């Protein structure tokens, strides 16, 4: 058995962590493998990035130290040197040039040219303050940025070679597939070590390459949303480009064309950014809504018997059950009322089977109808946001019994913390079928970005004010 085949068998044979924790054996094969040593992998990549950045800074400092005084008539221009170097390094960080795994020489050249252009204003500032007095000085000043590009590329190549010699360069990659395609990918990665992708013999990786270019699109999508759902990035070997919102871009691994699936909601930095946004907004909203919370609690208590708050067990991040808090909107014997209605009314039964909701739900109290129409029943979920069980924006929290209907997308949706609002809430809510809700949640996870969250938060205000799509 080849190394590639052992990885493929290991990944496709076992149920994934999300479906397993949700108790969803029907979810089909999803990734299990070993839990990746995410911290160690991230620390190694970060350290390699720091070393590369230090190498760039050192090379640019040497270049400026030799050329800038000659260009400025003996003036060192230390402040402008610092500005030039910092701008170059920050631009490289912005364009993810550190450590730059997976980039070929042409892509490294392109990004270096962009960084050089970003640093040019520092040279203009130096020229304004210390006007070159000779033609040689002016020409030297003009050549600094162009000379920096090959110097940085050579320095980075040397640093990568040293890291490779010390077995510190690269990130482990799981090559999924068998046969000629997988062997070609594996051989290419081992031959071109500068790409930084190291094929391994276990599932302990954050990056996978799907080397099955001839499989049907439907099967490919099923693999991406099932067995490969836990990988932060998946490179899909293709014979022709595809149009899909999930694709983050196309790349070349030698002569191999791949499309990239990047799951930003699994990236540690993006997760911290999303969590910080949740905490800041929730902390600002909670004091503002406290009087409203007290008023709603009083209305619920006076309207019907029972507790003010209702805690429903829902599936959270990675399928872990948690208590989702809401203001109680149902009667204490609501489930029995629903069962009786569904037993005697075929039309209601068909509607509930499709939407998992009813327009005239017998379980809902008088106050509950108003709270649901205005979404005020969701306010206690700010507590879930503060405790980290939910996010302000995300897929809606699902019930355990709904997991079979989520297949084959269970792992993808449960890889993201559920939210108080989301794409489903601003796209029809109760007017959408359960299948459409799953597709909207899936689309949110694939497209997630901080800007999407902010856009959905603003759109939620309009939906709540207009009471659009609420039951």
N, C-alpha and C positions, 0 to 999 in steps of 0.2 A: 504493500500500500504506500502510495506517495505521501509526502508531507501535506500537500494540498488536500488530498482526499481525506486524510485523518482529521484535518481542521473542518472540512465540510461535513463529515459524518458526525463529529462531535457537536457541531452547531445545529444541524438539522434533526438530530436524533432526540434532543431533550426539550421539554417544555420550557418556555421562558419565564423569568422571574415575575413579570407583571401578571401574566395569566395564572401562574402557579399561586401567587399570593392572593389573587382574586378568586381562587378556587375554580378556575375556568379550564377544565381539562378539554372542553370542546373547542378551545381556541385554536387548536392545531399546533404544529411544531413552531416553536419560537426559540430564540437564543437563550441558552442557559450558560454553558461553558463556565469557566471560572470567572468570578467577579474580578474585573480588571483592577490592577493596582494603580488606580487613577491618580492618586497622590504622587506616587513615585514617577509615573510617566510624565505628569505635568511638571514636576520639579526638574526632571532631566531636560525636558524641552525648554523650560524657563532658563535653566542654567546655561544651556547651549546658546540660547538667545542673548543672554547677558554677555557671554564670551564673544560672540560675533559682534555685538554692539560695541564692546570695548575695543575689539580689533579695528572696527571702522573708525571709531573716535581717534584711536592712536594713529592710524594711517593718515587721516585728515589733518590731525594736529601736526604731524611731520610735514605734510605737503604745505600747509599754511605757514609753518615756521620757516620753510625754505623760500617760499615765493612771495608772501604778502609784504615783508619788509622791502624786498627788491621792487615790488610794484608800487609801494607807497612812499618811496624815497626815504627808507630807513625806519619808518614808523611800524611798530609791530602790530598795532590795532588789535590788542588782546580782546577787547569787548566784542569786536566783529568776528574774530576767530571763534570765540565761544558761541556766538549766535549762529555762525555758519555750521559748526559741528553739531550743536543741539538741534538745529532745524533739520539737518540731514538725518540724524538718528531718530528723531521723533517721526519724521515722514516715513522712515523705514518701519518703525513700529506700527504706524497707521496702516501701511500697506502689507502688514504681516510678513515682512521680509526676514524676521527673526523668529524661529530658526530657519524658516523657509523650506520646510520639507515638501518634496514633490515638485519643486520648481526646476525647470530646465534652464539652460544657459540663456536662451532668448528671453525668457520671462524675468530672470535676474537682471539682465541688461536693461530691459524696459523699466523695471522698478527703480533701478539705480539712476537712470536718466531722469525720471520723475523727481527723485529725491534731490538730484543736482539742481534741477530747475527750481525746486522749492527753496533751496539754499541761496540762490542767486541774489535775492534782495539784500542779504547780509553784505555781499560784495559791493552792491550798489551803494549801500550806506557807508561802507569804508571809503569808496571812491569820492563820495560827497564830502566826507569829513577830511580826508587826506587826498587831495587831488593829485593824481599821478603827473609828474613834471616831465617825463620823458616818454618817447614812443615805446621803448622797451618795457617801461613800467606799465603802460596802458595795455600792451599786448599780453604781458604776464598776468595782469589782473583778469583779462578776458579768458585766459587759458586755464585758470584755476579750477573752475567747475568741470570743464571737459576732461581735465587730467584726473579729477577726483573719481570719475566713473571707472576707468580701468584699474586705478589703484585700489579702489574699494573691492572690485570684483576679484582681483588677484589676492588681496588680503583675506577675503572670505574663503576663497579656494584653499589657501594655506591653512586657515583655521579649521575648515572642514576636514582636511587631510589629517591634521593633528588629532582631532576628535575621533576620526575614524580609526586611526592607529591605536588610540587608547580605548577603542570599543565604546565610545561615548556618543557617537553620531548616529542619529536615526531614531525612528519610532517603529515599534512592532506592528506588522500588518497581517491580518488574516486573509489569505487568498481563498475565496469560496468558489469551488468548481472542480472539475476533473477533466482529464484529457488534454488535448493540444493547447487549447486556449489558456488554461490555468498554468500549464508548463511554460508557455511563452511568457506569461506575466511574471512568473517566479524567476525564470532565467534573466529576464530584462532587469528586474529589481536587483538581483544579486550581481549582475554585471555592472550596472550603473549605480554604484553605491552612493554617489553624490546626491541622488534623489532623496536619500534618507528613509526609504521604505524597506524594512527588513522582514521578509517572509518568515513566519514562525510556525511551530508545530503544535500550537495549542490555541484556544480561543481567547487568550488573555491579551486583548488589544482594544483600542478605541477606534481603530480604522479598519475597514474591510474593503476588499476589492472583489466584486462579483464578476468572475471570469466565465460568464455564460452568455456570449453575445447572440446566440441564435435561438434562445428560448422565447416563447411568446410573451408579448408585453404584459398580458394578464398574470402570467406566472411570475414574471419579474417583479411586478408591483406587489404580488402576494408575498414574495420573499422579502421585499423592502419593508413592508408593513408588518411582517410577522417575525421570521427568524433573524432578520438583520435590524430589527427596530431599536436595539439598545446601542448600536454603534453610533458614535457622534457623527462620523463621516463615512459615507460609502461611495466608492468609485465604481461605476458601472461600465464595464467594457461593452462597447457598442460597435455596430457596423454601419449605423446611420443615426443621425441626430433625432431626438424626440422632443415634442412640445409638451411641457408639463410644468406646473408651478413649482414642483419640488426641486427642479434642477437649479443648482447654484452656479453652474458654469461648466465649461468643457476644458479638458486638459490633455496633454500628450505625455505619455510615459514611454519615451523613446519613439517607436513607431506605432504605439498602441494608443488608440483614441478612447478616452473615458469621459463620462459625464459624472458630475459630483452631486451627491445628496448630502447637504450639510444640515445637521439638526442643531440649530443654535440653542434650543432650549435644554440641550445636554451639555453645553460648554460651561465650565465653572465660572468664567468671567461674566458671561451673559446671565447665568443663574443668579450671581451676586447682584448684578445690575437690576434684574427683575425683582429680587427680594427687597432691595433698597427702595425701589419705587413703591412697592406694596407698603412697606413700613412707614414711609414718609406720608403717603396719601392717607393711609388708614389712621395714623396718629393725628393728622390734621382734621379728618372728618369726624372721628369719634367724639371729641368734646362738642363739636357743632351739633351732632345728632343726638346727644344725650337727652335733652328735653323732649325731643320727638320720640325717642325710645320709651321714655316714661309714660308719655301720653298714649302711645300705642299699646303698651303693656296694660294700662288701666282699661282701655276699650276692650281688649281681649278678655280680661278678667270679668268684666261686667256683662259681656255678650253671651257667654256660655260657660258651662262648668268645665273645669280641667286646668292644667298648668298653663302658664302664660307662654313659656317657651316649649318648643318641641324639638327633641334631638333625634334626627334620623341617621341611621348607620348607612354611610355611603362609601364608595371606593375612592381613595385618594391616590396620592403619588405612588406609583408602582403597585397599585392594587391594594394598598394597605387600608383597612377599614378605619374610619374615623367618625366622630359624631358631628354631623352638620346641623348647626343651630338655625332655627327659624321661629318667628312668632307662630303660635298654633293657629291654624286656619281651618281645622277640621274638628268634627265631633269626636268624642271619645270612642264611640262605636262606629266610626266612619268606615272601616274596612268591611264590617258586616253589611252596612248599608250598600256599599259598592258591590259586594258579592251578590246580594239579593237582586240589585238592579241588572247586573250582567246576566244573571241566571234567567230572568224573565223577559229581557229586552234584546233580541238579536241585533238590532241596529246599533244600540249602545255598545254591545259586545264587539261588533265589527269596528266601530269608531275607536274604541279603547285599544284594540289589538294593533291598529295602525299608528295612532298618535300617542298612546300611553297616557292620554288625558281625555276628559269629557267636558263638553261645553256647559252642561248643567250637572255638575258633580254633586251627588247627594251627601258626600262626606263633608263638604265645605260649609262653614257657618256663615251667618249674615255678615259679620265683620270680616270674615275670611275672604269673601268675594271682593270687598273693597281693598283689603290689604294686597291681594294678588293682582288686582288691576293696576294698583299704584306701585307694586313691587316693594312695598314697605315691609312685607313679611321677611324679606331677605336681609334686612339691616343687621340682625344679630350675627350674621356671618362675618362681620368685621372682626369679631372675636376669633373666628377661625383663621382669618388673615393674619392677625397679630401673633397667633400661636404657630404660624407656619404650616397649618394643615391645608389652607387654601390660598389662592392668589386673587387679587382684584379682578383679573381678566384671565380666562382660561376655558377649557371645556367644562360643561356642567358636570357636577358629581353624579355618577351613575349608581344605580342600585345593583346589588349582587345578582338579582334575577335577570337583569338586563344584559349581562355579559355575553350569553350565547348569541344575542341579536347584534352585538357589536362586532362579531367576527367577520373578517379576519383582521380587524383593525384594533383589537383590544390593546396590544402592547404599545402601539403608537400613541393612542389617546391617554392611556394610563401612565405614560412616561412624562406627562406634564401635570403639574398641580391643578386641580379643578378651580374654577373661578366663580365669583359672584355674577359676573357678566361675561359675555363673550360674543363670538360671531353668530351663534345661534340666536341669542337674545335680541340682536339688532337686525335679524334677517327673517323675521316672521314668528318666532317663538311658537305659540300654540298652533299656528297655521301651518307648521311644517310637520311632516311625518317623522317617525323615529329614525327611519333610514336617512332622511334628509338631515336630521340633526347630527347623526354620526358623521355624515360627509362634511358638514360645516365644521364640526369639531376637528375632524381630520385635516381639513384645509387650514384651520387656525394653527394647529401644531406645526404643519409643514411651512407655513409662511411667517412664523412668529418673529417679531422684532419689537424693540421698545416703542417704535413709532406706531406699529399696529396696535399695541396696547393703548396708547394715548388716543389714537383715533377711535377705538371702540369705546373707551370711557366717555368721550364726548358724544358719540352716537347714542350711547345708553341714556344720556340725559334727555335727548329728544324723544326716544322711545317711551321713557317713563312719563314724560309730560303729556304725550299724546295718547298714552295707554294703548299703544299699538301692539296687537298680537297677544295680549294678556287674557287669561280666563278668570 
